[in-house]
Amino acid sequence: MKLIDVLDESVVKVGLEAEDKEEAFAEMIELLVRAGRLEDRGRACALKAILAREAMATTGIGSGVAVPHGKEPCVKSLLAALGISKKGIEYDATDGEPVYLVFLVLAEANNPGPHVQCLGEIARLLQVPGFNDRLRNARTPKEALDLIRAEE
């Protein structure tokens, strides 16, 4: 599975405005709604799924990265969005540092395969030396997608 297959410019935001993780969740879910990937009425259940997962343990994995994710019956296929914050988001990350890259992933409740594959691909990309910094410095959604495409 390639991350580039579930992302396009409509679900990538450079310049996230959120100051904390709850605002980031809402802003990223809004990207999915505006892109037509999530119905407006699915907004609440998507947020509920993300918050439920976050309640178990932070998805701020350190090094300026967060991967909020969740599974919910209202989600009919794998959905992903990428947000890049220039100023940093207070996230309660494992290393206590702000988050600059947010990969949000939502999946069907009864189909864990694509969800796990997507999280695995994000983890793989984050292991590439210098990738985080290059992605963090992307100036446009297209530039961010080109960086992901080049690594995949």
N, C-alpha and C positions, 0 to 999 in steps of 0.2 A: 504494500500500500504506500502510495506517495501522498505526502501532505499537500502538495501542489494540486492534487486532484480534487480537494475539498475546499481550497481557497481560491478566491479571485479578488480583484480590486474592490468589489462591493463589501467585502467582509474583512478588509484590512484597514486599520485606521492608524495613521502616523500622527502623533500629537494627541494621545488620549488626554482628556481633560480631568479625569477622575483624580481625586486626592487620596482616596482610601479604597480598599478592596470591594466594599459593597457598591460604591459608585462605579468602579470598574466593571463589576458584573452587569449592572444595569446598562451601562454604556455599550458593552459588547453584545449583550442580548439585543439591544436596540439595533445594532448593525445587522444582525441576523433577520430581524423583523423587516427593516427597510429594504434589505436585499431580497425579500420574498421567500426566504428559506424557512422562516418560522412564522406561523400565523400569529396575529396580534393577540388572540386569546391564549396562545401558548406561552406568552411572555411570563406569566405568573408561575406556571408549572416548571418552566425552564429555570427560573430564578430559585424556586423551591429545591430543585434537584442540585443545583450548584451549592446552595447554602447548606443542604443536608450533608453533602460530601465534605464541605469545608468545616462543618461542626465536628467531624471525626478527627481531622488533623489538617493543618494548613497545607495548601497547595503551592505556597511560596517556597520553591525548592532551593533557593539560594542563588548566588551569582547574578542577582537582578532579574530572575525568571520566576514566573508563576504559571501553573497549568491547571486552572480551575476546570473541573469536569464533573459530569453527572449523567445518570441514565434516568429516563422518564418516559412513561407511556405516551405522552403528548408529542414526543419527538418521533418522527416516522422514518428518519434516516440519519446517518452520521452528519453532524453539523460542526463546523469549526470557524473560529474567527481569530484574528491576530490583532493585538493592540500594542502600539509602541508609545511609551511615555517618555518625553524628553526631560521632565523634571523629577520623575520618580513617584511611586505610589507607596503610601504606608500600607503594608500588607501583612505584617506579623509573619514574615518569612522565617525559615529555619535559621538563617544566619543573622537575623535582626536588621538586615539592610533593606533599603527601598527596592521596589520592583520596577523594571523598565520594559520588560517583554512579557506580555500576557497572551498565552495560547489558551483560548476557551474551547472546550470540546463537549458536545452534547450527543448522546446516542440513545437508541431505542432501549427500553428497559430489558427486553428479553432476547437481545442479540448482542452479546458482549464482544464478539470477534472483532468487528470493525473498530470499536471503541479502544480495545487493547492494542490493536495494530497501530492506530493513530497515535496513541500515547507512546508507543514504542518508537515510532518514527520521529516524534518530537524529541524524545530522549536521545536517539541516535544523532540527530542534527546538532543537538546541544553539546555533543562530545567533540564535534569537529573544531579543531583549534582555530580561534579567532572568529568563529561564526557568530557568537553572541554579540561581540563588539560591532561586527559589520552590519548585522541586522539592526542593532540598536541605533546605528548611525544612518540608517536608510532615511531618505528625505521624502519619498513618495511610496504609496502602496505598490506601484509597479516595480520600483527599485527593490523593495522588500521581497516581492514575489520572484524577481529575477535572481536574488541571492539564494532563496530556497530552491528554485529550479536548478541552479548551477550545482548545488550540493547534492541534489537527489539524482 
